[in-house]
Amino acid sequence: LRECYALELIVSDGGSTDRTLVIAEQYADVIVRHTDTKRQTIAEGRNAGAAVARGDVLIFLNGDTVPANPARFLEIVSRIMNNVQSSESPHIPNYLALACPVEIAPHERRLSDVLFHSFFNTYVRLLNTLGMGIGRGECQIVRAEAFRAVGGYNSAIAAGEDFDLYQRLRARGQIGWHKETLVHESPRRFRRFGYTRILWLWAVNAVSVIVRHKAVSEEWEAIR
């Protein structure tokens, strides 16, 4: 797949103390290391990775998130972002970014996971259909040119930086959504805090970013 799509795998490490870098060195084309003693925000880590990327399309994936079907995922992303028409998609808008559906992997999935993610995926798709930019931070796909034109992620925002980016991108163009860019995320944060608390945090941070251009949360707690 790397050769077929000219993939460049970049690992942006925020200062891990486990074996992350040892493993990354076996697979990554580039590793960006955060060595400052100040804790890095998610936005800073993503911007650091994007700064060294050479491709025309940037795919931001969380460390605990993987495409459900990597080959199909890359095929769809390549076709849509390169405006390649096909019988199933004869008319492809010139999207600046794609929003991806997110689920928990089948072997870890519970009924609560199915209910929540079904609701939230529908919500994300609906808002983008209505012209409001939104995308889950677990996986965000953005044209490099558009990403740099809006200044990338706001590094001062500790939470809601993903929502903020898509809001600014939407002001410049369209954001697409495709069911076959599905990714699987780890359920560990949901298991720790529960869906009610997490949904509340997402909501208050999103509103705060819109109104104050600043998140309510001063940092996004890492869950190991």
Phi, psi and omega in degrees: 000327180299314182290320183298320184249009180052050183285144173237114183266116181244127176253119177257108186261127184273013180108039182295153179242007178260210183265018182306311183291326178298316179291317182299323181297339180279337188235331187284146172281324180220138174240126177255121184254133174264116185248356178293149179286337176289135180297134181278138174281163178301319181298318179298319179296318179292319178297322180296320177293317181295330183295334181256358182288142182251351184281168179274342180234131180254129176244111179265116179240132173295157181296338180253024183233137179222147175299140180295322178224091187306317182296313179293321178304309182292324178298314181293314180299315180297315183294315183289314184286342175258007177056042178270115182281153178213176180296327180278339178222076183290338182230109182247117177296162179275076184293141173276335182203164175237142172258137186251140171290148183232137175220170171271141180303145184307322184288347179246358190285139174240170179300319180299325178295316181297314182296314182294310185290329175297315178297311187288326176296320178296320179298313180296316180297317181297313182296322178289325176297325180278359176093014177256123184286125177203145178201137177296138182289344180301326178208118177231131184243120189222140172295132183301319181298317180291320179302314182287329180295327180266002178087015179068201178287148175282106187291347180276349182267121182279334180212144182089008179296331178291316178297316181300317181299313183290332174296317181288325177294320182298332178292344182253343182179191186271151175241127182264173178213133179220129185297335183269012168262025181304135174236154176253129178249160177289142179272006191299323179292320179294323179293325182286313188253338183087154185290326182297313181294318182294317179298321178297316179297318177300315184294311184292324178291321179296314179297318180297320179296319180294314187277315188250354185057035182204141180279154173288317180289131179278339173203155179258111187297130177282138179244119181259000000 
